[in-house]
Amino acid sequence: MLVMHNAGLIFVRTRKTAGTSVEIALSRHAGQRDIITSMSPRDEALRAAEGGRAPQNHLNPGQRPGPEPVPPGRGPGVRFYNHMPASEIRDALGASMWARYLTVCLERSPYEKVTSLYFHRHRTEPRIPIDEFIESGEFRDAFNWPLYTDGGEVVVDVIVRHEHLQSGLDALCARVGLPALTLPRAKSQFRPPGSDYRQVLTPAARQAIEEAYAAEFTHHGYSW
């Protein structure tokens, strides 16, 4: 996640929505005061190669980074982390800043997210069957609803849909005065070309996704 003070923008990072690519692209335009959370070593290497600003201002006051990068996610001394829920960001920044800044996240069809997550977790053949992946419960890890809601209510101003990603980002940048974003290709290499979710997901997998992601289907109107 990022907080960009000059742009008045708070980016809430969701899962399996091109969030890594967007965060890297945004970090190119961040300033010294902005908050940038850490990512995996592989993604940080990509960010550096793409000219993005490294993690900063994400630790507790007085906490200084050690010789090794701070791992992504919650941890000792970490105040802001990469998949931090909007409600926690709001509490950490204060309601006044949250209300003044434009808050944004990304979202994507649950069928697409689960398919993407499956290939990300199982990158090479032989892969486990998709139904085994569903039965493991891992498929729920891309459920983003709790990240941008509080008490069942959406608390971000803008949700950019993945199926209209570039146009949504163009409109966002124009709104906050940022240059248009050129996205790096982060993690897209894990999903084989042509792996349409309709061919990957079995009827049992589809039913499980529709039940587990019901809130997202209802709010966004995604369909098969």
C-alpha positions in Angstrom: 0.0 0.0 0.0 1.0 3.6 -0.5 0.2 7.0 0.9 1.1 9.8 -1.5 0.8 13.1 0.2 1.3 15.5 -2.7 -1.3 13.6 -4.8 -3.6 13.2 -1.8 -3.9 9.5 -2.7 -4.1 6.3 -0.5 -3.7 3.0 -2.4 -5.1 0.0 -0.6 -3.5 -3.1 -2.0 -5.7 -6.1 -2.7 -4.7 -9.6 -3.8 -4.5 -11.0 -7.3 -5.6 -7.8 -9.0 -2.3 -6.5 -10.5 -1.7 -4.7 -7.2 2.1 -5.3 -7.4 2.4 -3.8 -10.9 0.3 -0.7 -9.9 2.2 -0.2 -6.7 5.5 -0.3 -8.5 4.2 2.2 -11.1 2.9 4.5 -8.4 6.1 4.3 -6.4 8.0 5.9 -9.4 6.1 9.1 -8.6 6.4 9.0 -4.8 8.2 11.6 -2.7 10.4 11.4 0.4 7.5 11.9 2.8 5.2 9.2 1.2 4.5 5.9 2.8 5.6 2.8 0.7 5.3 -0.7 2.1 7.6 -3.5 1.5 7.1 -6.4 -1.0 8.8 -9.7 -1.6 12.5 -9.7 -2.6 11.6 -10.6 -6.2 9.1 -7.8 -6.4 11.5 -5.3 -4.8 14.1 -6.3 -7.4 11.5 -5.5 -10.1 10.6 -2.2 -8.5 14.3 -1.2 -8.4 14.7 -2.2 -12.1 11.6 -0.2 -13.0 12.8 3.0 -11.2 10.4 2.8 -8.3 11.1 4.2 -4.9 12.0 1.6 -2.2 10.0 1.0 0.9 10.0 4.0 3.3 8.1 5.5 6.2 6.3 2.2 6.9 7.9 1.4 10.2 6.9 2.5 13.7 8.2 6.0 14.7 11.8 5.8 15.7 12.3 2.4 14.1 15.1 2.3 11.5 15.5 -0.4 8.8 18.2 -3.0 9.5 20.7 -4.3 7.0 18.2 -6.8 5.6 14.9 -5.6 4.0 11.8 -5.8 6.2 9.6 -8.7 5.0 6.2 -7.8 3.6 3.2 -8.2 5.9 2.8 -7.7 9.6 5.9 -7.9 11.8 7.8 -6.4 14.7 8.3 -2.7 14.2 6.0 -2.5 11.1 3.3 0.1 11.1 2.1 -0.2 7.5 2.2 -3.4 5.5 1.4 -4.4 2.0 -2.1 -5.9 2.3 -3.2 -3.8 5.2 -7.0 -3.4 5.5 -8.5 0.0 4.7 -10.0 0.2 8.2 -6.5 -0.3 9.8 -4.9 2.3 7.5 -7.6 4.8 8.4 -7.0 4.2 12.1 -3.3 4.5 11.7 -3.4 7.7 9.6 -6.4 9.3 11.4 -9.9 9.9 10.2 -9.1 13.5 9.0 -6.4 12.4 6.5 -8.5 9.5 5.4 -11.4 11.8 4.6 -9.2 14.3 2.8 -7.3 11.9 0.6 -8.7 9.9 -2.3 -8.8 6.3 -1.3 -8.6 3.6 -4.0 -8.2 -0.2 -4.5 -8.4 -2.7 -7.3 -10.8 -5.6 -7.7 -11.3 -8.5 -10.1 -13.7 -11.3 -10.8 -13.4 -14.0 -8.2 -13.2 -16.7 -10.9 -10.1 -14.9 -12.3 -8.5 -14.3 -8.9 -8.8 -17.9 -7.9 -7.5 -19.2 -11.2 -4.6 -16.7 -11.0 -3.9 -17.7 -7.4 -3.9 -21.4 -8.4 -1.2 -20.9 -11.0 0.8 -18.6 -8.8 0.9 -21.2 -6.0 1.5 -24.1 -8.4 3.7 -22.8 -11.1 5.0 -25.9 -12.9 3.7 -29.3 -13.9 2.7 -31.6 -12.5 0.1 -29.3 -10.7 -2.4 -30.6 -8.2 -5.9 -30.8 -9.6 -7.9 -27.6 -9.2 -10.5 -29.4 -7.0 -7.7 -30.4 -4.6 -6.6 -26.7 -4.5 -10.2 -25.8 -3.6 -10.5 -28.4 -1.0 -7.3 -27.1 0.7 -9.0 -23.8 1.4 -6.2 -21.8 -0.2 -8.6 -20.5 -2.8 -10.1 -18.2 -0.2 -6.8 -16.2 0.1 -7.8 -13.8 -2.7 -11.0 -12.8 -0.9 -10.5 -9.0 -0.9 -13.8 -7.9 0.6 -12.5 -7.4 4.1 -9.6 -5.3 2.8 -11.8 -2.4 1.5 -14.8 -2.7 3.7 -15.6 -2.1 7.4 -18.7 -3.8 8.9 -19.8 -4.8 5.4 -19.7 -1.2 4.1 -17.2 -0.1 1.4 -14.9 2.5 2.8 -12.7 3.4 -0.2 -13.7 6.1 -2.7 -12.8 4.3 -5.9 -12.6 0.7 -6.9 -10.8 0.2 -10.2 -12.0 -3.0 -11.9 -9.3 -5.2 -13.4 -11.2 -5.7 -16.6 -10.9 -1.9 -17.2 -7.6 -1.5 -15.5 -5.8 0.9 -17.8 -8.7 3.2 -18.4 -9.5 3.2 -14.7 -5.9 4.1 -13.8 -5.9 6.8 -16.4 -9.0 8.4 -14.9 -7.5 8.1 -11.4 -4.2 9.7 -12.4 -6.0 12.6 -14.1 -8.1 13.1 -11.0 -5.1 13.4 -8.6 -2.6 15.0 -11.0 -0.2 12.1 -11.6 1.3 11.2 -14.9 -0.3 8.2 -16.7 1.0 4.9 -15.4 3.0 2.4 -17.4 2.6 -0.9 -15.7 5.4 -3.5 -15.4 4.5 -7.2 -15.9 4.7 -8.5 -12.4 3.7 -12.1 -11.8 1.9 -12.5 -15.1 4.4 -15.1 -16.2 3.0 -17.7 -13.7 -0.3 -18.2 -15.6 0.0 -20.2 -18.8 -1.3 -18.3 -21.9 -4.8 -19.2 -22.8 -5.8 -20.6 -19.4 -9.3 -19.3 -19.4 -11.0 -19.8 -16.0 -14.0 -21.5 -17.7 -11.7 -24.3 -18.8 -9.8 -24.5 -15.6 -12.6 -24.4 -13.0 -14.7 -27.5 -12.5 -18.4 -27.2 -11.6 -17.5 -28.0 -8.0 -14.8 -25.3 -8.0 -17.2 -22.8 -9.4 -19.8 -23.5 -6.7 -17.2 -23.2 -4.0 -16.0 -19.9 -5.3 -19.5 -18.5 -5.6 -20.2 -19.4 -2.0 -16.9 -18.2 -0.5 -16.8 -14.9 -2.5 -20.6 -14.2 -2.3 -20.1 -10.7 -1.0 -17.9 -9.7 -3.9 -20.3 -11.3 -6.5 -23.3 -9.4 -4.9 -21.6 -6.0 -4.7 -19.8 -6.0 -8.1 -22.2 -8.0 -10.1 -19.6 -10.4 -11.5 -21.0 -13.4 -13.4 -19.7 -16.5 -15.1 
